[in-house]
Amino acid sequence: YQRRVHGETFFSTTPKIGGRNSKNRFVNTIMGACQCVQKGGTGDTPGHPLIPGEHFILEIRRGASMPKADVLSESDPFAVVWLRDPSSGLRRGVKVWTRALTDEVNPSWFSLKDLKAVPAPTDELHIEVYDMDELKQDELLGSADLPISALQPNRETDIQLAPAPEFQKSQHRERSQNMSITVVHHTYQLIPRKTIFIIRHGESKWNKAQAEKNLADMWGHVDHALDEAGIDQCRRFNSRWRALIPMPEVAWSVTLPPAKAHASKHRPSSLVEEGLAEVPEQQRQALEREFLNAQVAFASPLTRAFQTALLCLDGHQVLQRSGLHLAAIAREVKGLFGSDTKGARKGVAIRDHVARELTKMLGEPASNALMRTQIEFRDTVIHWWTSGKDTSADIQKRLCDLMDLLKYSDFQSGIVVGHSLFWLAFVKKFLRVDGSLPKLRRLLTSLKLGNCGCLALQVDFSGDVPVIMEAIPLFGTTFHA
């Protein structure tokens, strides 16, 4: 394809692939799928010179009442935002883009971006929302200019969008006159170095069926829940971090029977043994204690990861203080026939399904106690899963989006519960290449985390590109091919 997007020409040999998300793959690729650096001075709007160290953190949360720009389907909206001087028209900082969402009247992006500028008091926030088109120029749906003074710091601001001329016609007027976008200007200071604890979910019914070569259980369902072994793995993980603090200080949501002993399906290889032998013991112990003080918890909305977060973190202060935040960008990498990576529910329905699955395994009292946690649904209220196969560009874009979420959120240490292939790709992309502990690095970039495995990532956000400086396995973590 050859396309022009906001004043730049891009070329791609990416084939068109079927599936609900195929339409937005190309535009997401050219909007930074293979990079985490926002480019200054690009596009059709001239700008002031960038000043290092200046930041303007904007969360582009959601839109409403997007007009229908396509004949056979709803629009595929994405937002483009920048700061500008209204008198000269010059852009200040950089343009930022959300990802394009397929067929969404009310898109939910929850995209954290840095406009890399300190605006003057008279500057304005300029917003344009487009319908992504694969074979022609993207179509403007609406735009708005909001004085910076009208933004409410750290609170949602609803902005009415003026419809583009095409959507002021009578057949579009009922919807387009209510078109809006919601943003939040975050005023907290960026933290240059954070500790991120990534956890893989416990064993799922898919994992068990795969090991037993049970095709009916593998392909007969989607979004598989934890199996009995997975529940017990979560209990053991929970017991490990609880053992670090006096029990009277820990509030249990529910008393569960002791975990059963399940024989490991994977024998440690020399690669695993040599890599784990390099882990500094004092550093491991210090990071395990830091885990107790995590301030925020995210989880993939796939059932097995959601369940794992509730069970592994039961009684942890992070769930009691800030709840659990679902993040669709942390879902598993989807292969062509991966029914375990395909979602089936949105928003509140995800929570209700998880509650039913926990009830089947643990009983209603235990399930009800675990589900008291406050759940933030964020970008999962829309069709958040991939129907077709994830391309390399899709994966790279999600890795960068997750790193942006971690960088621009206000916490020192946080927890993210996700999946083996996604975490392997995440570590490969961001782990420093010149670090110490070469055998451990080879292990981390070659093998997958075991079920309920945990890595402590010490991430440096001070440069343009985030870097994982160190990655340390915690709580008896194992690895396998």
Secondary structure, 3 states (H helix, E strand, C coil): CEEEECCEEEECCCCCCCCCCHHHHHHHHHCCCCCCCCCCCCCCCCECCCCCCCCCEEEEEEEECCCCCCCCCCCCEEEEEEEECCCCCCEEEEEEECCCCCCCCCCEEEEEEECCCCCCCCCEEEEEEEECCCCCCCEEEEEEEEEHHHCCECCEEEEECEECHHHHCHHHHHHHCCCEEEEEEECCCCCCEEEEEEEECCCEHHHHHHHCCCHHHHHCCCCCCECHHHHHHHHHHHHHHHCCCCHHHCCCCCCCCCCCCCCCCCCCCHHHHHHHHCCCHHHHHHHHHHHCCCCEEEECCCHHHHHHHHHHCCCCHHHHHHCEEECHHHCCCCCCCCHHHCCCCCCHHHHHHHHHHHHHHHCHHHHHHHCCCCEECHHHCCCCCCCCCCCHHHHHHHHHHHHHHHHHCCCCEEEEEECHHHHHHHHHHHECCCCCCHHHHHHHCCCEECCCCEEEEEEECCCCCCEEEEEEEECCCCEEC
